[in-house]
Amino acid sequence: MSAIIKYPEEIQKCLDIYEPYAIQIYEGKLEGVPQEAIDAYNKAKKWFWEQEQ
């Protein structure tokens, strides 16, 4: 049985924004990636990092 993970609304919005560009961002190929997607990725990454501390 798999669990559905519910993120805070603000973080879910970030995930939704950067998801279409996730592979490019992960590979560091940022050409053509909107700044909004990069910012959303960085915000979500920071939040996930803080959850692990």
Secondary structure as GFF3:
##gff-version 3
##sequence-region A 1 53
A	DSSP	alpha_helix	9	18	.	.	.	ID=ss1
A	DSSP	three_ten_helix	19	21	.	.	.	ID=ss2
A	DSSP	alpha_helix	22	26	.	.	.	ID=ss3
A	DSSP	alpha_helix	35	52	.	.	.	ID=ss4
###
